[in-house]
Amino acid sequence: MDLIWLSSELFSPELWEAGPKENLLGLLSLASNCIMEALSVRPSMKHVAEKLKQLQTN
């Protein structure tokens, strides 16, 4: 999946420009992992919480 292209479809131009883009892409990647059909490949809530904290501090 091309997250850069997809980001222009999901984020408003104002949000994308306000950035930081790396955090927005990280959030998008995490969200896409959370909605995987196979439960075995979805991240645990602990992993999700850790990733969100990591993105917040960047």
C-alpha positions as CSV (number, residue, x, y, z in Angstrom):
1,M,0.0,0.0,0.0
2,D,1.4,3.4,-0.9
3,L,0.8,5.4,2.2
4,I,2.0,8.7,0.7
5,W,-0.6,8.6,-2.0
6,L,-3.3,7.4,0.4
7,S,-2.5,10.1,2.8
8,S,-3.7,12.8,0.3
9,E,-7.1,10.9,0.2
10,L,-7.4,10.6,4.0
11,F,-5.9,13.8,5.5
12,S,-7.1,17.3,4.8
13,P,-4.6,19.4,3.0
14,E,-4.4,21.7,6.1
15,L,-3.6,18.7,8.4
16,W,-1.1,17.3,6.0
17,E,0.8,20.6,5.7
18,A,0.7,21.1,9.5
19,G,2.3,17.7,9.9
20,P,4.7,16.4,10.9
21,K,4.2,14.1,8.0
22,E,6.2,11.3,9.6
23,N,3.7,11.1,12.5
24,L,0.7,11.2,10.2
25,L,2.1,8.4,8.1
26,G,2.9,6.4,11.3
27,L,-0.6,6.9,12.5
28,L,-2.0,5.8,9.1
29,S,0.2,2.7,9.1
30,L,-0.8,1.8,12.6
31,A,-4.5,2.2,11.7
32,S,-4.2,0.1,8.6
33,N,-2.5,-2.7,10.8
34,C,-5.4,-2.5,13.3
35,I,-8.0,-3.2,10.6
36,M,-6.3,-6.3,9.1
37,E,-8.8,-9.1,8.5
38,A,-6.6,-11.7,10.2
39,L,-6.6,-11.2,14.0
40,S,-3.2,-12.9,14.2
41,V,-1.5,-10.0,12.4
42,R,-3.3,-7.2,14.2
43,P,-1.2,-5.4,16.8
44,S,-2.1,-5.8,20.5
45,M,-3.6,-2.9,22.4
46,K,-0.3,-2.7,24.3
47,H,1.6,-2.3,21.1
48,V,-0.9,0.3,19.8
49,A,-0.6,2.3,23.0
50,E,3.2,2.2,22.8
51,K,3.2,3.3,19.2
52,L,0.8,6.2,19.9
53,K,3.1,7.4,22.7
54,Q,6.1,7.1,20.4
55,L,4.3,9.1,17.7
56,Q,3.3,11.7,20.2
57,T,6.9,12.3,21.4
58,N,8.3,12.7,17.9
